[in-house]
Amino acid sequence: MLQLFYHSSLEAGTDEAGRGCLAGPVTAAAVILPPDFKNDLLTDSKQLTEKQRNLLRPIIESEAVAYAVCHVLPAEIDELNILRASITAMHRAIAQLSPTPEFIAVDGNKFVPYQKIPYACVVKGDGKIQTIAAASILAKTYRDAYMEDLAQQFPEYHWQQNKGYPTPEHRKAIAEYGATEHHRKTFQLLPVEQLSLF
């Protein structure tokens, strides 16, 4: 059973999705759950099926004390770098929470303090802390929906399936059609041996 980290009624969990993608935003969510929140299905979004994530999303949204989701788009990712962009997305999501959290539980091992609120980084926290798990599910489902919408405008990249991750199919499309405004130009979009085709 996942737990609260700090045992505070105003603990926010935060997590991101899409750090390793070649296209699309990095998306972060922040969630404050009621202390008595329980759902046996809730865990790291990567351990769940798409159907399970989509089942949990409205439950989290309806039962959360507060939640927020923020996208940082590729141009800003290229300007900041992916780590800073991920933390920026987390900060912006936290900023939208009302009430303001008393403690922040962060997935991973890197964070920048936000407005002097106490925080802890938890490696693989999305499988340990329920507020982080809830944030991981919102970040993943919102980002997936964003990429599925983009896929309708750019069907040749198959984003409805690969969600912008560096699959062979995605890289083949980049080699054939080039990069779009939604690709991260500071990322290696093609393997070295294919760069001459780009």
C-alpha positions in Angstrom: 0.0 0.0 0.0 1.4 3.4 -1.0 1.7 6.0 1.8 2.1 9.7 2.4 5.7 10.6 2.7 5.4 13.4 5.3 2.1 12.5 6.9 0.8 16.0 6.3 -2.7 16.6 5.2 -1.3 19.1 2.6 1.5 17.0 1.0 1.8 17.5 -2.7 3.4 14.8 -4.9 4.9 15.9 -8.2 6.2 13.9 -11.1 6.8 14.4 -14.8 6.4 12.5 -18.1 8.2 12.8 -21.4 11.7 13.6 -20.4 13.2 11.0 -22.9 11.0 12.0 -25.8 12.2 13.5 -29.1 9.0 15.4 -29.6 6.3 17.1 -27.6 6.3 18.7 -24.2 7.7 17.5 -20.9 4.6 17.4 -18.7 4.4 17.6 -14.9 1.6 17.2 -12.4 1.2 18.1 -8.8 -1.4 16.5 -6.6 -2.6 16.8 -3.0 -4.7 13.9 -1.9 -6.9 13.5 1.2 -5.0 11.7 4.0 -7.5 8.9 3.9 -7.4 8.4 0.1 -7.1 4.8 -0.8 -7.1 3.0 -4.1 -5.6 -0.4 -4.5 -4.9 0.2 -8.2 -2.8 3.3 -7.6 0.9 2.9 -8.4 3.6 4.1 -10.7 2.0 5.0 -14.0 4.6 2.9 -15.9 3.3 -0.2 -14.1 -0.2 0.3 -15.3 -1.9 -0.2 -18.6 -3.3 2.7 -20.6 -6.8 1.5 -19.6 -5.9 1.5 -15.9 -4.4 5.0 -16.1 -7.4 6.3 -17.8 -9.6 4.7 -15.2 -7.6 6.3 -12.4 -7.4 9.8 -13.8 -11.0 10.9 -13.2 -10.9 9.3 -9.7 -7.8 11.3 -8.8 -9.2 14.4 -10.3 -12.5 14.1 -8.4 -11.1 13.1 -5.0 -7.9 15.2 -4.9 -7.8 18.2 -2.6 -6.0 20.0 -5.5 -4.2 19.0 -8.6 -2.6 20.8 -11.6 -0.8 19.8 -14.8 1.7 21.9 -16.8 3.3 21.4 -20.2 6.7 22.8 -21.0 7.0 22.9 -24.8 10.0 21.9 -27.0 11.2 25.5 -27.7 11.5 26.1 -23.9 13.1 22.6 -23.4 15.7 23.5 -25.9 16.4 26.8 -24.2 16.5 25.5 -20.6 17.7 21.8 -21.1 15.5 18.9 -20.2 16.3 18.7 -16.5 15.6 22.4 -15.9 12.5 22.2 -18.1 11.2 19.2 -16.0 11.7 21.1 -12.7 10.2 24.2 -14.3 7.1 22.2 -15.2 6.9 20.8 -11.6 7.2 24.3 -10.2 4.4 25.7 -12.4 2.1 22.8 -11.5 2.8 23.3 -7.8 2.1 27.1 -8.2 -1.4 26.3 -9.4 -2.3 24.3 -6.3 -4.8 25.8 -3.9 -4.4 25.4 -1.0 -0.6 25.8 -1.0 1.1 22.5 0.0 3.0 22.3 3.3 5.4 19.6 1.9 6.4 18.5 -1.5 7.3 14.9 -2.4 9.3 14.8 -5.6 9.9 11.8 -7.8 13.6 11.3 -8.6 16.8 12.7 -7.1 16.9 16.3 -8.3 14.8 19.3 -7.5 15.1 23.0 -6.9 13.4 24.4 -3.8 10.0 26.0 -4.4 9.1 29.0 -2.3 10.9 27.6 0.8 8.4 24.8 1.1 10.0 21.7 2.6 10.5 18.9 0.2 12.1 15.4 -0.3 13.3 13.7 -3.4 12.3 10.0 -3.5 14.0 7.8 -6.1 11.3 5.6 -7.7 8.8 7.5 -5.6 6.0 6.9 -8.0 6.0 3.3 -6.8 6.2 4.3 -3.1 4.3 7.5 -2.3 0.7 7.8 -3.3 0.8 11.5 -4.0 3.7 11.0 -6.4 1.9 8.0 -8.0 -1.2 10.1 -8.6 0.9 12.9 -10.1 2.7 10.3 -12.4 -0.7 9.2 -13.7 -2.0 12.7 -14.4 1.3 13.7 -16.1 1.3 10.6 -18.3 -2.4 10.7 -19.3 -2.4 14.5 -20.0 0.8 14.2 -22.1 -0.5 11.1 -24.0 -3.7 13.0 -24.8 -1.6 16.0 -26.0 0.5 13.8 -28.3 -2.6 12.0 -29.6 -4.1 15.4 -30.6 -0.8 16.3 -32.3 -0.8 13.0 -34.2 -3.9 14.1 -36.1 -2.0 17.0 -37.5 1.2 15.0 -38.1 0.1 11.4 -38.9 3.4 10.5 -40.5 5.2 10.4 -37.1 2.7 8.0 -35.5 2.6 9.9 -32.2 -0.6 8.3 -31.2 1.5 5.2 -30.7 5.0 6.3 -29.8 4.0 9.5 -28.0 7.2 11.1 -29.2 9.6 8.6 -27.8 12.6 7.6 -29.9 11.2 4.4 -31.4 12.7 3.1 -34.7 9.4 4.1 -36.4 9.6 7.6 -35.1 13.2 8.1 -36.1 12.5 6.6 -39.6 9.8 9.3 -40.0 12.2 12.1 -38.9 14.8 10.8 -41.5 12.1 10.8 -44.2 10.1 14.0 -43.4 12.5 16.0 -41.2 11.8 17.6 -37.9 8.7 19.6 -37.0 8.2 22.6 -34.6 7.2 20.0 -32.0 10.6 18.2 -32.1 13.3 19.1 -29.6 16.1 20.5 -31.7 18.8 20.0 -28.9 18.1 16.3 -28.8 19.8 13.8 -31.1 16.8 13.1 -33.3 18.7 10.6 -35.5 21.4 8.0 -34.8 24.8 9.3 -35.9 24.8 7.0 -39.0 21.6 8.6 -40.2 22.5 12.3 -39.7 23.6 12.7 -43.3 20.0 12.1 -44.2 18.6 14.8 -42.0 
